[in-house]
Amino acid sequence: MRFPAILILSVFILIQALSPLRAASLQMGVSVDVVPVGSDFNGADIVIFGSIEGAAQDPLYRGEYSVVIKIEGAPETLVIRQKERIAGIWVNNQSESYDNVPSFYSVVASRPLSEIAPAGTLKMIGLGIDNLGAIPQQFDEPVFKLEPGEFSDALRRIRRENGLFAEDPKALENLSPTLFRATVSLPANVPIGEHNVTSYLFRDGILLATNENSFRIEKVGFERWIYNLAHEQSLIYGLMAVLMAIFTGWFANVIFRKN
Amino acid sequence: MSIYLPIAELSVNMFVLFGMGAAVGFLSGMFGVGGGFLMTPLLIFYNIPPAVAVATEANQIVASSFSGALAHFRKGTVDVKLGTMLLIGGLMGSTLGVYIFSSLRDAGQLDLIISILYVVFLGSIGTLMTIESLNAIRKSKAGDTQPVKRKNHDSWIHALPLKVRFRKSKLYLSVLPILALGMLVGILAAIMGVGGGFIMVPAMIYLLRVPTNVVIGTSLFQIIFVTAYTTVIQSTTNQTVDVVLAFILMVGGVIGAQFGAAAGHKLKGEQLRALLGLLVLAVCARLAFDLVATPSDFFNIVSSLDQGGH
């Protein structure tokens, strides 16, 4: 389902590569491979850093280079329901389903996306919350963009409010004309799993290069043990939960009897 | 101080949860109800996924009802025979209830049906209890020393066969209404995600005419087993019991319950029933309001990653 996107992107990059600007490329690193989620996890910041290579040799250098970084969690299927009043009671009535919605989506840049590239370019590469690709299930033909509409607008709005969709046009810092660093905040409700990091290099609204990387968000220690036990040994887990409850109830009773 | 819940997969404030546990525990200790009908809506309101809230609440009630039942055992206010009869009906009922729960979920609109069930049951029980107990209070204030009549013999319930003697409750009663009551409460408990004490306690008082002092202990005794059973079933079918969340609520709950029980001793039976009736009506009003009030957001999202959901 990502195929058309990759194809368009490849053609795009190919065209760019043949132009005199071809020299420029991007290097990028993520501060961590694994973000541990323990009992004190309440969100985390990760640092993404990198450099623009080949910029200095560019004889036609005139405009400013801009880097945009996108962090995307694993895709999921979402159902958006709309409440309607039926016989005086608010009831979930109409619904729409969307496939391939990123479970987490964050874009960081050094200035607003609209200043970095024209709307058409952003739409074509699916960059920015409003240009996010998702496929409504009720269409047979895969529709590449999550087109504006009541339901998809609600999806974007609710996810923004939850902190799962974010756009920060100030989080990326240019340390020098060729070095950049971005601090990305992961909220406490960030989904567990693999997250892809893609960086885009623009100049004068033209996409010159991209680079990909990734990191994982993983439960560790006690949290991991509990989660695994609940899913792999669910009967033992259930019995353990009951025993814990009985012991807690008994213990409280013993303590308070003395008073 | 925030803590990450491994099953609910979110970070919450530990003291808020502890406080919620203590407050609900106080009320449950006072009235001898598990408190699930208060705690489950509270947890959902605090953004805990409904499926996790319902399952975890069952686990918490095991602790609070066990602690409460121990205290009643020492005072000798548990009718084990009656409780066991109710329990047999309860286990049958909750098995059936889990089945109804999943078929309702498959059909969609489970949230709505749960809310309507809450409103109907809380509304009718709350109204009955409040009216009855206010009448009793008015009578005792008017200096009417005439004892409340125990209409043991003119009720159809007492005409049913298979009678058994319950010494502790001073009852000679057919097992059929007891099994039926246990079963009804079991079904509702599984669907609504509660222990069922708020239905069991008034039904024992008004339908079975069990003496008030035995009712609470016996109800708690039965709730321990029904909620323990529900915890195991929820763990194996939905994996939605969060033991970290349950433990915080338990600790708050059992502490609150001790103070609640002490406060309960200072009140007369009819005062206690009037307060419980008003509390039940308040929760009912809140849920009814949510059904008819214009929602702040007309849209809601369900993710394929949050399995289940009630």
Chai-1 contact restraints between the chains, C-beta under 6 A:
chainA,res_idxA,chainB,res_idxB,connection_type,confidence,min_distance_angstrom,max_distance_angstrom,comment,restraint_id
A,S39,B,I3,contact,1.0,0.0,6.0,A-B,restraint_1
A,S39,B,Y4,contact,1.0,0.0,6.0,A-B,restraint_2
A,F41,B,Y4,contact,1.0,0.0,6.0,A-B,restraint_3
A,N42,B,S2,contact,1.0,0.0,6.0,A-B,restraint_4
A,N42,B,S11,contact,1.0,0.0,6.0,A-B,restraint_5
A,E76,B,S303,contact,1.0,0.0,6.0,A-B,restraint_6
A,E76,B,S304,contact,1.0,0.0,6.0,A-B,restraint_7
A,E76,B,L305,contact,1.0,0.0,6.0,A-B,restraint_8
A,T77,B,S304,contact,1.0,0.0,6.0,A-B,restraint_9
A,L78,B,I301,contact,1.0,0.0,6.0,A-B,restraint_10
A,L78,B,S303,contact,1.0,0.0,6.0,A-B,restraint_11
A,V79,B,V302,contact,1.0,0.0,6.0,A-B,restraint_12
A,I80,B,F299,contact,1.0,0.0,6.0,A-B,restraint_13
A,I80,B,I301,contact,1.0,0.0,6.0,A-B,restraint_14
A,R81,B,N300,contact,1.0,0.0,6.0,A-B,restraint_15
A,Q82,B,F298,contact,1.0,0.0,6.0,A-B,restraint_16
A,Q82,B,F299,contact,1.0,0.0,6.0,A-B,restraint_17
A,K83,B,P295,contact,1.0,0.0,6.0,A-B,restraint_18
A,K83,B,F298,contact,1.0,0.0,6.0,A-B,restraint_19
A,G88,B,V292,contact,1.0,0.0,6.0,A-B,restraint_20
A,I89,B,L291,contact,1.0,0.0,6.0,A-B,restraint_21
A,W90,B,P295,contact,1.0,0.0,6.0,A-B,restraint_22
A,V91,B,L112,contact,1.0,0.0,6.0,A-B,restraint_23
A,A154,B,F299,contact,1.0,0.0,6.0,A-B,restraint_24
A,I158,B,I301,contact,1.0,0.0,6.0,A-B,restraint_25
A,A188,B,S11,contact,1.0,0.0,6.0,A-B,restraint_26
A,N189,B,L10,contact,1.0,0.0,6.0,A-B,restraint_27
A,E223,B,P6,contact,1.0,0.0,6.0,A-B,restraint_28
A,I226,B,P6,contact,1.0,0.0,6.0,A-B,restraint_29
A,Y227,B,P6,contact,1.0,0.0,6.0,A-B,restraint_30
A,A230,B,I7,contact,1.0,0.0,6.0,A-B,restraint_31
A,A230,B,Q239,contact,1.0,0.0,6.0,A-B,restraint_32
A,H231,B,Q239,contact,1.0,0.0,6.0,A-B,restraint_33
A,S234,B,S235,contact,1.0,0.0,6.0,A-B,restraint_34
A,S234,B,T236,contact,1.0,0.0,6.0,A-B,restraint_35
A,S234,B,Q239,contact,1.0,0.0,6.0,A-B,restraint_36
A,L235,B,T236,contact,1.0,0.0,6.0,A-B,restraint_37
A,Y237,B,S235,contact,1.0,0.0,6.0,A-B,restraint_38
A,G238,B,T231,contact,1.0,0.0,6.0,A-B,restraint_39
A,G238,B,V232,contact,1.0,0.0,6.0,A-B,restraint_40
A,G238,B,S235,contact,1.0,0.0,6.0,A-B,restraint_41
A,G238,B,T236,contact,1.0,0.0,6.0,A-B,restraint_42
A,A241,B,N59,contact,1.0,0.0,6.0,A-B,restraint_43
A,A241,B,T231,contact,1.0,0.0,6.0,A-B,restraint_44
A,A241,B,V241,contact,1.0,0.0,6.0,A-B,restraint_45
A,A241,B,V243,contact,1.0,0.0,6.0,A-B,restraint_46
A,V242,B,V62,contact,1.0,0.0,6.0,A-B,restraint_47
A,V242,B,A228,contact,1.0,0.0,6.0,A-B,restraint_48
A,V242,B,T231,contact,1.0,0.0,6.0,A-B,restraint_49
A,A245,B,N59,contact,1.0,0.0,6.0,A-B,restraint_50
A,A245,B,V62,contact,1.0,0.0,6.0,A-B,restraint_51
A,A245,B,A63,contact,1.0,0.0,6.0,A-B,restraint_52
A,I246,B,F66,contact,1.0,0.0,6.0,A-B,restraint_53
A,T248,B,A63,contact,1.0,0.0,6.0,A-B,restraint_54
A,T248,B,M250,contact,1.0,0.0,6.0,A-B,restraint_55
A,G249,B,A63,contact,1.0,0.0,6.0,A-B,restraint_56
A,G249,B,F66,contact,1.0,0.0,6.0,A-B,restraint_57
A,G249,B,S67,contact,1.0,0.0,6.0,A-B,restraint_58
A,A252,B,S67,contact,1.0,0.0,6.0,A-B,restraint_59
A,A252,B,V254,contact,1.0,0.0,6.0,A-B,restraint_60
A,N253,B,S67,contact,1.0,0.0,6.0,A-B,restraint_61
A,N253,B,L70,contact,1.0,0.0,6.0,A-B,restraint_62
A,F256,B,Q258,contact,1.0,0.0,6.0,A-B,restraint_63
